[in-house]
Amino acid sequence: MPGKSIFFERSALASSGKSCRRAAENAVLSRLQVLRRGLRRDSERHPTRISSFSTLKLGAMSLPSAHRPLIIAPSVLASDYARLGEEVRAVDMAGADWLHMDVMDGHFVPNISYGPDIIKAMRPHTKKIFDAHLMIAPCDPYLEAFAKAGCDHITVHAEAGPHLHRSVQAVRALGKKAGVALNPATPANVIEYVLDLIDIVLVMSVNPGFGGQSFIPAVLEKITTIRAMCAGRPIDIMVDGGVTADNAAQITAAGANAFVAGSAVFKGGTFDHYKTNISAIRNAAANARGEAI
């Protein structure tokens, strides 16, 4: 029957396209592994010639990370809640690209932060993008409330429920950009079958629940893997946890282009400090990409 013939032809084409894409991604990863092994051998023979940072930088240069803009997203979690509107306006004027909303429920993570009503109260103070990171389980019943509160992006945790695909679909149905967050111990391949539905991959570089934690270096390899998986797709690779001006270059070299920073931005407590802190992170990341500011 003609109808069945067309259906099978389309199915074959779709299957072929996915196979080609996976083959390309595997080829990039294989190339990185070969290059890294060679660099590792060279570094053992000539310790002063090359560093582990250079290895990471070479990996990033092999991937299309520079095609995505640099994004600095201060986490409101680290702001002064007694002056919340003022703080939002201050980081906006200080150079923030997005404002990151860390939502915690005391169940999925061991802390409670704020919900959609607080986000709604912040919304009139800036026109910048509200990037919501839902550390809550379940998340699906609350997606609409955060969308109505003014969130432009809604990121859910892969670990927060059994139906990640459904959660991402629900976010997109609300007209919002969708993201998936991965805890430090969660492997990168969890996002493989939702890559065509998401706009952001949020790589947690600390265990979620509290601000002010130290960066976990082991996630750098995961960032590089995810960047290879996302090759050719308009997906932002965001890193959250312990991000500072001191490690922004390494994170960029691994393949990330978006940075959540709480304590590193809000330290100092004044507009001038915020502007200096945001610029320091942006400059470190830009230099790692070979972009002068």
N, C-alpha and C positions, 0 to 999 in steps of 0.2 A: 504493500500500500504506500502511496506517495507520502502521506503524513508520517508514517512510521520511518520511512527512509530519511526524511528531513530531520526527524527527531534524533535518529542514531548518528547522522552526520554531524549535527550540532554537538551532541554529546561527545563524539570522538574529537572534534575540534577543541572543545573545552578541556577535555582530558589531556590532549596534546599540549595545549597552552600551559596548563599547570605543570606538566612534566618538564617542559622547556624552562619554565621559571625556576623550578626547584633545581634543575641541573645547573643553571646559571649561578644560583645562590651557593650551591655546593662547590662549584668551581672557584668562586671568590674565596670561600672559607678555606679550601684546599691550598689556594695560592698563598693566603695569609699564613697558614701553618708552615708551609715550605720556607717562606721568607723569614718567619720568626725562628725556625730551627737554624737556618743559616746565620742569622744575626746572633743567636745565642752562642753558636760555636765560635763566631768571630769575637764575641765579647769575652769568652773564656780564654781565647788566645791573646787578645789585646784588650785588657780591661779598661784602658783609658780611651779607647777609640769610640766606643759606643755604649750607651746606657739602656736600661729597661724602658726609660721614657722614649728614647728614639725608636725602640721596637714598637711601642704603642703608636707613635706618631706615624710610622711607616704603614701600620695597619689602617689607620684612619685615612691616610692619603690614597689608599687603594680603594676606598669606598666613597660614595657620593655624599658625604655628610655636609660638605661645604655648600651644597645646593639648598639647604634649609637655612633660614635666617637664625641668627643668634637671638635667644629669648632669655631675659632675666625676669623671673617671677618671684617677687618677695612673698614669703609666707606670712599671712596676717596672724598666724598663731603666735608669732614672736613679737607682735606689736603691743602697745600699751592699751589695754581694753578700756581704760577709763577715758581715753582720748581717741576712740576708734575712728570716728569720722575724720578727725584731724590727721591721724596716722595714714589713713588711706589717701587723703589728698597729698600728703607730704611725699610718699613713695611714688605716687603718680608723677608729680612734678620733678622728682629726683631722677626719673629715667626708667621706671619700671615699665616693662612691655605688657606683662599680664600681672594680675594679682591672684595668688594661689590661696585657695580656701581649704584648709585641712579640717575635715569633718570627722569627728571621732565619737563613737557610741559607748565606750566603756565595756563593750562586749567583744567585738572583733579585735579591738586594741585596748590596752589597759589604761585608758584615759578618756575623758569627756571634754569636748571643746565647745562647739556651737552648732546651731542648725539653720534651717532656711530663714527663720525670722530675723536672725542677726545679719545674714547675708543680704536680705531684702533691705534692712536698715542701712547697710553700707552702699548699696547700689546707687543712690543719688549723688554720692560724693565723687564719683569718677565715671568716665566713659571707657576706661580700659577694660580689657577682657577679664572676666571672672572665670578662673580655672578651678573648678571644684574637684577635690580629691576625696572621694567617699570611702572612709575607713569604717564602714558599717556593714553589718550583716543581720538580716537580708537587706539588700539595697533596692531591689525593684519596687517595693511599695512606696518609696520616698523619692523616686526619680522626678516625678511630675512636680513635687513641691519645690525641689531645687531648681528646676527649669523655670517655674513661675517666679521664684525669688530673684531671678536675674542672672543665673549662671549661664555662661556661653559655652563652656566645655564641662562635660561631666565624665570623670574617670572612675571606674569601678575596679575593685580588686578581683583578680582571677581566682583568688582563694576564698572569696566571700560567699560563693554559692555554686550550685551544681550546673547552672545553665548560663555560662558566660555569653554564648552566642545570643541568647534571648535578651539578656541585660543590655548588650550593645545595640541590638535592634531597637529596644525600647528607648534608649537615649536618642538614637537617630530619628525615631518616629516623633520625638518631641521637638525636632528641628535643631538639635544641639550637636556639636562635635563630640565624638565618643573617644574615650581613652581606656586603656587597660593598664593597671598597676601590677607589678610583680614584686613580691617580697624577696629579700636577699637569697633565701634558699630555694625559691621557685625557679625551675629551669626556663630558658627562653622559648623552648618549643611549645609551650602552653598556648602561645598566641598564634601559632601557625595557621589555624583554620578560621581566624577572624581578621587576618591582616587586611583583607579587602573591605572590611567594614569599619576600621578604626582610623583615627587621625593622630592619636598620641599613644606612645608606649612610655609609661612612667616606671623607671627602674628605681626601686628603693635601695638606697645605699646605706640605710640603717634599718633596724627593725622598727616598724611603725608604732607610734603611740606617744612619743615624747620628743620635744625639740631639744636642740643642743647636744646631740649625740655625735660621736666621731665617725667619719667616713669609713666604710668597709672596702678596702682596696680590691678584694676578690671580685667585686661586681664589674670591674673594668673589662674583664674578658667577656662577661655577659653583654655589656654594652656593644662591644665590637661584633659579637655574634648577631645581636638584634639588628644592628645597622646593616649587616650583610643580608639578613632576612628581609629587610624593608627596602632593599635596593630597587630603585625605579618607582617607588610609591611616595606620595606626598605625606609622609608620616614624620612627626616630630619625635625625637628621642629625648625624653626629659629625665633628669636625675634629681632625686630628692633625698636629702639626708647628709649632713656634714659637709655641704658644698661651701667652699671658701675661695678667695682669690688665690690661695696657695695651691689648691688642687684643681682649679678650673681648667688649666692647660692639659693636665692628664686626662680629665674627663672628656674634654673636647677631642683630644687625640684618639681616644677610644672610639669616638663616633657620635657623641651626644651633641645636640645643638640648643637644648633648653635646660635652664638651671633654676631649681627652686632653692631659695636661700632665706632662712629665717633669721637666726642669730647673726649671721654674717652681714646682713643688711641693716637690721634694726639696732645693732650695737652702737652706742653713742647717744641715741635718743633724740637727735636733732635732724632737721632737714639737711644741713651741710654734711653731717656724718652719713646720712642715707645716700646722698648723691655721690660722695666719695667711695662708699662701699660698693654701690652698684657699678660705678665706673671701673673699679679695680677688678671685679669679676668679669665684666665685659671685655676689658682690655686684655686680661690674661687669656680668655677664650679666643679673642680675635687674633692675638699674636700666634697662638697655637695653630690657627688656620691660615696664617700668613696674610692676614688682613690688617692693614694699618688703620688706626682710628685717629 
